[in-house]
Amino acid sequence: MLTQKELLQLEDSLAMHQTCVKTLNHFANELQDSQARQMLQQMAQKHQQHVQMLSKHLNAGQTLQ
């Protein structure tokens, strides 16, 4: 069972990763260099995976409350 503090930390981390995904995708779309664009897209995908994992844990934690 997650504490209220842990749930808040997960929410903060989730918001940070969502912001990273948006920012990385924005800059990837602005780049002309295909290698740099691909690198930023891969970084955005990793952050998106973290968003999905954190969402899973956050939903599970809220269900237990």
Secondary structure, DSSP 8 states (H G I E B T S, - for coil): ---HHHHHHHHHHHHHHHHHHHHHHHHHHH---HHHHHHHHHHHHHHHHHHHHHHHHHHHHHHH-
